[in-house]
Amino acid sequence: MKEERTCQNCESVFIIEDEDFQFYKKIDVPPPTFCWKCRLQRRMMWRNTRVVYKRADLGNLTLFSAFSPDSPLKIEIYYNIG
């Protein structure tokens, strides 16, 4: 049994297959109301892939990071020699 649904976000039509309904029932979650592209977009929106900051956390070694220098996070590097 296939079911066509309309995405709440982009209003495109997407299909949910019978196997998908079985999986949702197995893990006890409702079927999606967003298409796969909109779901992926929502999952990935927390990622920072456009802004890179120059950091000097390790003294004279300059690094590039996704975290700003104002961030309380510090960069650590572990060397595995051998």
PDB file as gemmi writes it, atoms N, CA and C in Angstrom:
CRYST1    1.000    1.000    1.000  90.00  90.00  90.00 P 1                      
ATOM      1  N   MET A   1       0.831  -1.182   0.000  1.00  0.00           N  
ATOM      2  CA  MET A   1       0.000   0.000   0.000  1.00  0.00           C  
ATOM      3  C   MET A   1       0.877   1.247   0.000  1.00  0.00           C  
ATOM      4  N   LYS A   2       0.831   1.993  -1.060  1.00  0.00           N  
ATOM      5  CA  LYS A   2       1.550   3.260  -1.151  1.00  0.00           C  
ATOM      6  C   LYS A   2       0.598   4.385  -0.779  1.00  0.00           C  
ATOM      7  N   GLU A   3       1.170   5.413  -0.226  1.00  0.00           N  
ATOM      8  CA  GLU A   3       0.342   6.568   0.104  1.00  0.00           C  
ATOM      9  C   GLU A   3       1.053   7.836  -0.358  1.00  0.00           C  
ATOM     10  N   GLU A   4       0.341   8.654  -1.069  1.00  0.00           N  
ATOM     11  CA  GLU A   4       0.882   9.942  -1.501  1.00  0.00           C  
ATOM     12  C   GLU A   4       0.540  10.992  -0.460  1.00  0.00           C  
ATOM     13  N   ARG A   5       1.530  11.776  -0.117  1.00  0.00           N  
ATOM     14  CA  ARG A   5       1.326  12.867   0.838  1.00  0.00           C  
ATOM     15  C   ARG A   5       1.914  14.142   0.265  1.00  0.00           C  
ATOM     16  N   THR A   6       1.458  15.260   0.800  1.00  0.00           N  
ATOM     17  CA  THR A   6       1.980  16.559   0.399  1.00  0.00           C  
ATOM     18  C   THR A   6       2.825  17.105   1.539  1.00  0.00           C  
ATOM     19  N   CYS A   7       4.012  17.531   1.203  1.00  0.00           N  
ATOM     20  CA  CYS A   7       4.953  18.058   2.193  1.00  0.00           C  
ATOM     21  C   CYS A   7       4.390  19.344   2.811  1.00  0.00           C  
ATOM     22  N   GLN A   8       4.465  19.434   4.129  1.00  0.00           N  
ATOM     23  CA  GLN A   8       3.998  20.629   4.826  1.00  0.00           C  
ATOM     24  C   GLN A   8       4.865  21.843   4.535  1.00  0.00           C  
ATOM     25  N   ASN A   9       6.099  21.612   4.160  1.00  0.00           N  
ATOM     26  CA  ASN A   9       7.034  22.705   3.963  1.00  0.00           C  
ATOM     27  C   ASN A   9       7.041  23.207   2.514  1.00  0.00           C  
ATOM     28  N   CYS A  10       7.387  22.332   1.582  1.00  0.00           N  
ATOM     29  CA  CYS A  10       7.552  22.758   0.185  1.00  0.00           C  
ATOM     30  C   CYS A  10       6.341  22.422  -0.684  1.00  0.00           C  
ATOM     31  N   GLU A  11       5.404  21.695  -0.115  1.00  0.00           N  
ATOM     32  CA  GLU A  11       4.157  21.323  -0.787  1.00  0.00           C  
ATOM     33  C   GLU A  11       4.355  20.403  -1.994  1.00  0.00           C  
ATOM     34  N   SER A  12       5.483  19.719  -2.055  1.00  0.00           N  
ATOM     35  CA  SER A  12       5.674  18.728  -3.116  1.00  0.00           C  
ATOM     36  C   SER A  12       5.025  17.418  -2.680  1.00  0.00           C  
ATOM     37  N   VAL A  13       4.697  16.589  -3.643  1.00  0.00           N  
ATOM     38  CA  VAL A  13       4.068  15.295  -3.364  1.00  0.00           C  
ATOM     39  C   VAL A  13       5.170  14.253  -3.192  1.00  0.00           C  
ATOM     40  N   PHE A  14       5.066  13.438  -2.125  1.00  0.00           N  
ATOM     41  CA  PHE A  14       6.022  12.355  -1.921  1.00  0.00           C  
ATOM     42  C   PHE A  14       5.246  11.095  -1.560  1.00  0.00           C  
ATOM     43  N   ILE A  15       5.877   9.961  -1.775  1.00  0.00           N  
ATOM     44  CA  ILE A  15       5.221   8.664  -1.589  1.00  0.00           C  
ATOM     45  C   ILE A  15       5.831   7.955  -0.388  1.00  0.00           C  
ATOM     46  N   ILE A  16       4.965   7.388   0.441  1.00  0.00           N  
ATOM     47  CA  ILE A  16       5.407   6.545   1.549  1.00  0.00           C  
ATOM     48  C   ILE A  16       5.022   5.112   1.200  1.00  0.00           C  
ATOM     49  N   GLU A  17       6.010   4.239   1.158  1.00  0.00           N  
ATOM     50  CA  GLU A  17       5.812   2.839   0.786  1.00  0.00           C  
ATOM     51  C   GLU A  17       5.295   2.025   1.977  1.00  0.00           C  
ATOM     52  N   ASP A  18       4.778   0.841   1.689  1.00  0.00           N  
ATOM     53  CA  ASP A  18       4.256  -0.051   2.716  1.00  0.00           C  
ATOM     54  C   ASP A  18       5.353  -0.449   3.713  1.00  0.00           C  
ATOM     55  N   GLU A  19       6.557  -0.722   3.204  1.00  0.00           N  
ATOM     56  CA  GLU A  19       7.680  -1.087   4.084  1.00  0.00           C  
ATOM     57  C   GLU A  19       7.987   0.046   5.060  1.00  0.00           C  
ATOM     58  N   ASP A  20       7.840   1.284   4.594  1.00  0.00           N  
ATOM     59  CA  ASP A  20       8.085   2.434   5.457  1.00  0.00           C  
ATOM     60  C   ASP A  20       7.062   2.485   6.581  1.00  0.00           C  
ATOM     61  N   PHE A  21       5.791   2.228   6.264  1.00  0.00           N  
ATOM     62  CA  PHE A  21       4.751   2.218   7.294  1.00  0.00           C  
ATOM     63  C   PHE A  21       5.030   1.133   8.333  1.00  0.00           C  
ATOM     64  N   GLN A  22       5.497  -0.016   7.874  1.00  0.00           N  
ATOM     65  CA  GLN A  22       5.834  -1.097   8.808  1.00  0.00           C  
ATOM     66  C   GLN A  22       6.965  -0.674   9.738  1.00  0.00           C  
ATOM     67  N   PHE A  23       7.954  -0.002   9.167  1.00  0.00           N  
ATOM     68  CA  PHE A  23       9.085   0.471   9.982  1.00  0.00           C  
ATOM     69  C   PHE A  23       8.625   1.501  11.011  1.00  0.00           C  
ATOM     70  N   TYR A  24       7.808   2.464  10.609  1.00  0.00           N  
ATOM     71  CA  TYR A  24       7.319   3.492  11.535  1.00  0.00           C  
ATOM     72  C   TYR A  24       6.508   2.867  12.663  1.00  0.00           C  
ATOM     73  N   LYS A  25       5.725   1.830  12.329  1.00  0.00           N  
ATOM     74  CA  LYS A  25       4.940   1.144  13.349  1.00  0.00           C  
ATOM     75  C   LYS A  25       5.862   0.398  14.315  1.00  0.00           C  
ATOM     76  N   LYS A  26       6.913  -0.207  13.772  1.00  0.00           N  
ATOM     77  CA  LYS A  26       7.861  -0.971  14.584  1.00  0.00           C  
ATOM     78  C   LYS A  26       8.567  -0.078  15.607  1.00  0.00           C  
ATOM     79  N   ILE A  27       8.958   1.123  15.208  1.00  0.00           N  
ATOM     80  CA  ILE A  27       9.656   2.014  16.136  1.00  0.00           C  
ATOM     81  C   ILE A  27       8.708   3.006  16.817  1.00  0.00           C  
ATOM     82  N   ASP A  28       7.413   2.832  16.559  1.00  0.00           N  
ATOM     83  CA  ASP A  28       6.349   3.600  17.213  1.00  0.00           C  
ATOM     84  C   ASP A  28       6.493   5.113  17.001  1.00  0.00           C  
ATOM     85  N   VAL A  29       6.599   5.506  15.740  1.00  0.00           N  
ATOM     86  CA  VAL A  29       6.608   6.928  15.376  1.00  0.00           C  
ATOM     87  C   VAL A  29       5.578   7.160  14.277  1.00  0.00           C  
ATOM     88  N   PRO A  30       5.037   8.353  14.198  1.00  0.00           N  
ATOM     89  CA  PRO A  30       4.074   8.628  13.127  1.00  0.00           C  
ATOM     90  C   PRO A  30       4.778   8.778  11.779  1.00  0.00           C  
ATOM     91  N   PRO A  31       4.066   8.562  10.689  1.00  0.00           N  
ATOM     92  CA  PRO A  31       4.657   8.755   9.359  1.00  0.00           C  
ATOM     93  C   PRO A  31       5.051  10.226   9.150  1.00  0.00           C  
ATOM     94  N   PRO A  32       6.031  10.480   8.297  1.00  0.00           N  
ATOM     95  CA  PRO A  32       6.502  11.858   8.097  1.00  0.00           C  
ATOM     96  C   PRO A  32       5.468  12.746   7.411  1.00  0.00           C  
ATOM     97  N   THR A  33       5.557  14.013   7.707  1.00  0.00           N  
ATOM     98  CA  THR A  33       4.706  15.010   7.056  1.00  0.00           C  
ATOM     99  C   THR A  33       5.531  15.915   6.160  1.00  0.00           C  
ATOM    100  N   PHE A  34       6.855  15.721   6.180  1.00  0.00           N  
ATOM    101  CA  PHE A  34       7.769  16.463   5.320  1.00  0.00           C  
ATOM    102  C   PHE A  34       8.383  15.495   4.314  1.00  0.00           C  
ATOM    103  N   CYS A  35       8.696  15.964   3.122  1.00  0.00           N  
ATOM    104  CA  CYS A  35       9.366  15.123   2.120  1.00  0.00           C  
ATOM    105  C   CYS A  35      10.811  14.858   2.577  1.00  0.00           C  
ATOM    106  N   TRP A  36      11.485  13.938   1.923  1.00  0.00           N  
ATOM    107  CA  TRP A  36      12.827  13.562   2.354  1.00  0.00           C  
ATOM    108  C   TRP A  36      13.814  14.716   2.242  1.00  0.00           C  
ATOM    109  N   LYS A  37      13.650  15.578   1.237  1.00  0.00           N  
ATOM    110  CA  LYS A  37      14.572  16.715   1.092  1.00  0.00           C  
ATOM    111  C   LYS A  37      14.400  17.710   2.235  1.00  0.00           C  
ATOM    112  N   CYS A  38      13.167  17.995   2.605  1.00  0.00           N  
ATOM    113  CA  CYS A  38      12.912  18.938   3.702  1.00  0.00           C  
ATOM    114  C   CYS A  38      13.352  18.349   5.039  1.00  0.00           C  
ATOM    115  N   ARG A  39      13.185  17.035   5.221  1.00  0.00           N  
ATOM    116  CA  ARG A  39      13.656  16.389   6.459  1.00  0.00           C  
ATOM    117  C   ARG A  39      15.164  16.462   6.556  1.00  0.00           C  
ATOM    118  N   LEU A  40      15.851  16.213   5.447  1.00  0.00           N  
ATOM    119  CA  LEU A  40      17.302  16.309   5.431  1.00  0.00           C  
ATOM    120  C   LEU A  40      17.755  17.736   5.728  1.00  0.00           C  
ATOM    121  N   GLN A  41      17.093  18.692   5.132  1.00  0.00           N  
ATOM    122  CA  GLN A  41      17.427  20.097   5.362  1.00  0.00           C  
ATOM    123  C   GLN A  41      17.277  20.453   6.847  1.00  0.00           C  
ATOM    124  N   ARG A  42      16.218  19.991   7.472  1.00  0.00           N  
ATOM    125  CA  ARG A  42      16.007  20.272   8.900  1.00  0.00           C  
ATOM    126  C   ARG A  42      17.065  19.595   9.760  1.00  0.00           C  
ATOM    127  N   ARG A  43      17.471  18.370   9.386  1.00  0.00           N  
ATOM    128  CA  ARG A  43      18.498  17.673  10.165  1.00  0.00           C  
ATOM    129  C   ARG A  43      19.856  18.346  10.036  1.00  0.00           C  
ATOM    130  N   MET A  44      20.130  18.892   8.859  1.00  0.00           N  
ATOM    131  CA  MET A  44      21.466  19.446   8.607  1.00  0.00           C  
ATOM    132  C   MET A  44      21.585  20.931   8.928  1.00  0.00           C  
ATOM    133  N   MET A  45      20.524  21.578   9.336  1.00  0.00           N  
ATOM    134  CA  MET A  45      20.594  23.026   9.488  1.00  0.00           C  
ATOM    135  C   MET A  45      21.472  23.475  10.648  1.00  0.00           C  
ATOM    136  N   TRP A  46      21.787  22.603  11.589  1.00  0.00           N  
ATOM    137  CA  TRP A  46      22.637  22.976  12.702  1.00  0.00           C  
ATOM    138  C   TRP A  46      24.112  23.044  12.299  1.00  0.00           C  
ATOM    139  N   ARG A  47      24.445  22.439  11.186  1.00  0.00           N  
ATOM    140  CA  ARG A  47      25.851  22.377  10.762  1.00  0.00           C  
ATOM    141  C   ARG A  47      26.356  23.724  10.255  1.00  0.00           C  
ATOM    142  N   ASN A  48      27.582  24.021  10.566  1.00  0.00           N  
ATOM    143  CA  ASN A  48      28.231  25.228  10.088  1.00  0.00           C  
ATOM    144  C   ASN A  48      29.255  24.819   9.042  1.00  0.00           C  
ATOM    145  N   THR A  49      28.889  24.912   7.783  1.00  0.00           N  
ATOM    146  CA  THR A  49      29.835  24.538   6.728  1.00  0.00           C  
ATOM    147  C   THR A  49      30.203  25.726   5.860  1.00  0.00           C  
ATOM    148  N   ARG A  50      29.739  26.905   6.209  1.00  0.00           N  
ATOM    149  CA  ARG A  50      30.003  28.075   5.379  1.00  0.00           C  
ATOM    150  C   ARG A  50      30.971  29.053   6.006  1.00  0.00           C  
ATOM    151  N   VAL A  51      31.074  29.042   7.335  1.00  0.00           N  
ATOM    152  CA  VAL A  51      31.938  30.002   8.018  1.00  0.00           C  
ATOM    153  C   VAL A  51      33.096  29.259   8.653  1.00  0.00           C  
ATOM    154  N   VAL A  52      34.308  29.720   8.375  1.00  0.00           N  
ATOM    155  CA  VAL A  52      35.504  29.138   8.962  1.00  0.00           C  
ATOM    156  C   VAL A  52      36.254  30.256   9.672  1.00  0.00           C  
ATOM    157  N   TYR A  53      36.709  29.964  10.888  1.00  0.00           N  
ATOM    158  CA  TYR A  53      37.410  30.955  11.693  1.00  0.00           C  
ATOM    159  C   TYR A  53      38.881  30.582  11.829  1.00  0.00           C  
ATOM    160  N   LYS A  54      39.721  31.585  11.882  1.00  0.00           N  
ATOM    161  CA  LYS A  54      41.137  31.391  12.097  1.00  0.00           C  
ATOM    162  C   LYS A  54      41.372  31.427  13.604  1.00  0.00           C  
ATOM    163  N   ARG A  55      42.001  30.387  14.148  1.00  0.00           N  
ATOM    164  CA  ARG A  55      42.209  30.284  15.581  1.00  0.00           C  
ATOM    165  C   ARG A  55      43.681  30.060  15.870  1.00  0.00           C  
ATOM    166  N   ALA A  56      44.125  30.529  17.013  1.00  0.00           N  
ATOM    167  CA  ALA A  56      45.511  30.324  17.457  1.00  0.00           C  
ATOM    168  C   ALA A  56      45.493  29.784  18.878  1.00  0.00           C  
ATOM    169  N   ASP A  57      44.792  28.689  19.094  1.00  0.00           N  
ATOM    170  CA  ASP A  57      44.660  28.111  20.434  1.00  0.00           C  
ATOM    171  C   ASP A  57      45.934  27.451  20.924  1.00  0.00           C  
ATOM    172  N   LEU A  58      46.769  27.023  20.028  1.00  0.00           N  
ATOM    173  CA  LEU A  58      47.964  26.263  20.413  1.00  0.00           C  
ATOM    174  C   LEU A  58      49.233  27.094  20.280  1.00  0.00           C  
ATOM    175  N   GLY A  59      49.181  28.326  20.725  1.00  0.00           N  
ATOM    176  CA  GLY A  59      50.362  29.179  20.674  1.00  0.00           C  
ATOM    177  C   GLY A  59      50.607  29.706  19.281  1.00  0.00           C  
ATOM    178  N   ASN A  60      51.728  29.311  18.690  1.00  0.00           N  
ATOM    179  CA  ASN A  60      52.089  29.837  17.370  1.00  0.00           C  
ATOM    180  C   ASN A  60      51.504  29.029  16.211  1.00  0.00           C  
ATOM    181  N   LEU A  61      50.730  27.993  16.490  1.00  0.00           N  
ATOM    182  CA  LEU A  61      50.119  27.172  15.452  1.00  0.00           C  
ATOM    183  C   LEU A  61      48.749  27.741  15.110  1.00  0.00           C  
ATOM    184  N   THR A  62      48.557  28.134  13.856  1.00  0.00           N  
ATOM    185  CA  THR A  62      47.278  28.683  13.420  1.00  0.00           C  
ATOM    186  C   THR A  62      46.420  27.569  12.843  1.00  0.00           C  
ATOM    187  N   LEU A  63      45.168  27.517  13.289  1.00  0.00           N  
ATOM    188  CA  LEU A  63      44.243  26.495  12.830  1.00  0.00           C  
ATOM    189  C   LEU A  63      42.995  27.143  12.262  1.00  0.00           C  
ATOM    190  N   PHE A  64      42.291  26.410  11.428  1.00  0.00           N  
ATOM    191  CA  PHE A  64      41.006  26.852  10.924  1.00  0.00           C  
ATOM    192  C   PHE A  64      39.941  25.953  11.549  1.00  0.00           C  
ATOM    193  N   SER A  65      38.880  26.585  12.026  1.00  0.00           N  
ATOM    194  CA  SER A  65      37.861  25.850  12.765  1.00  0.00           C  
ATOM    195  C   SER A  65      36.467  26.357  12.413  1.00  0.00           C  
ATOM    196  N   ALA A  66      35.460  25.528  12.672  1.00  0.00           N  
ATOM    197  CA  ALA A  66      34.067  25.938  12.501  1.00  0.00           C  
ATOM    198  C   ALA A  66      33.579  26.695  13.728  1.00  0.00           C  
ATOM    199  N   PHE A  67      34.380  26.739  14.790  1.00  0.00           N  
ATOM    200  CA  PHE A  67      34.018  27.427  16.025  1.00  0.00           C  
ATOM    201  C   PHE A  67      34.748  28.756  16.107  1.00  0.00           C  
ATOM    202  N   SER A  68      34.033  29.802  16.459  1.00  0.00           N  
ATOM    203  CA  SER A  68      34.630  31.137  16.515  1.00  0.00           C  
ATOM    204  C   SER A  68      35.620  31.230  17.671  1.00  0.00           C  
ATOM    205  N   PRO A  69      36.551  32.160  17.619  1.00  0.00           N  
ATOM    206  CA  PRO A  69      37.492  32.345  18.728  1.00  0.00           C  
ATOM    207  C   PRO A  69      36.797  32.761  20.024  1.00  0.00           C  
ATOM    208  N   ASP A  70      35.615  33.320  19.930  1.00  0.00           N  
ATOM    209  CA  ASP A  70      34.857  33.709  21.124  1.00  0.00           C  
ATOM    210  C   ASP A  70      34.226  32.501  21.821  1.00  0.00           C  
ATOM    211  N   SER A  71      34.199  31.373  21.155  1.00  0.00           N  
ATOM    212  CA  SER A  71      33.587  30.172  21.700  1.00  0.00           C  
ATOM    213  C   SER A  71      34.403  29.655  22.893  1.00  0.00           C  
ATOM    214  N   PRO A  72      33.746  29.118  23.900  1.00  0.00           N  
ATOM    215  CA  PRO A  72      34.491  28.559  25.036  1.00  0.00           C  
ATOM    216  C   PRO A  72      35.206  27.246  24.694  1.00  0.00           C  
ATOM    217  N   LEU A  73      34.921  26.683  23.527  1.00  0.00           N  
ATOM    218  CA  LEU A  73      35.566  25.439  23.119  1.00  0.00           C  
ATOM    219  C   LEU A  73      37.005  25.703  22.702  1.00  0.00           C  
ATOM    220  N   LYS A  74      37.893  24.849  23.130  1.00  0.00           N  
ATOM    221  CA  LYS A  74      39.298  24.955  22.770  1.00  0.00           C  
ATOM    222  C   LYS A  74      39.672  23.805  21.845  1.00  0.00           C  
ATOM    223  N   ILE A  75      40.565  24.073  20.927  1.00  0.00           N  
ATOM    224  CA  ILE A  75      41.020  23.074  19.965  1.00  0.00           C  
ATOM    225  C   ILE A  75      42.191  22.297  20.566  1.00  0.00           C  
ATOM    226  N   GLU A  76      42.124  20.979  20.466  1.00  0.00           N  
ATOM    227  CA  GLU A  76      43.214  20.130  20.922  1.00  0.00           C  
ATOM    228  C   GLU A  76      43.607  19.209  19.785  1.00  0.00           C  
ATOM    229  N   ILE A  77      44.895  18.957  19.678  1.00  0.00           N  
ATOM    230  CA  ILE A  77      45.399  18.054  18.643  1.00  0.00           C  
ATOM    231  C   ILE A  77      46.142  16.938  19.335  1.00  0.00           C  
ATOM    232  N   TYR A  78      45.840  15.711  18.927  1.00  0.00           N  
ATOM    233  CA  TYR A  78      46.523  14.547  19.474  1.00  0.00           C  
ATOM    234  C   TYR A  78      47.358  13.930  18.364  1.00  0.00           C  
ATOM    235  N   TYR A  79      48.616  13.712  18.655  1.00  0.00           N  
ATOM    236  CA  TYR A  79      49.510  13.092  17.694  1.00  0.00           C  
ATOM    237  C   TYR A  79      49.663  11.627  18.050  1.00  0.00           C  
ATOM    238  N   ASN A  80      49.604  10.767  17.056  1.00  0.00           N  
ATOM    239  CA  ASN A  80      49.818   9.356  17.254  1.00  0.00           C  
ATOM    240  C   ASN A  80      51.024   8.967  16.409  1.00  0.00           C  
ATOM    241  N   ILE A  81      52.155   8.966  17.024  1.00  0.00           N  
ATOM    242  CA  ILE A  81      53.395   8.654  16.316  1.00  0.00           C  
ATOM    243  C   ILE A  81      53.769   7.209  16.637  1.00  0.00           C  
ATOM    244  N   GLY A  82      53.931   6.436  15.578  1.00  0.00           N  
ATOM    245  CA  GLY A  82      54.387   5.086  15.843  1.00  0.00           C  
ATOM    246  C   GLY A  82      53.690   4.037  15.107  1.00  0.00           C  
TER     247      GLY A  82                                                      
END                                                                             
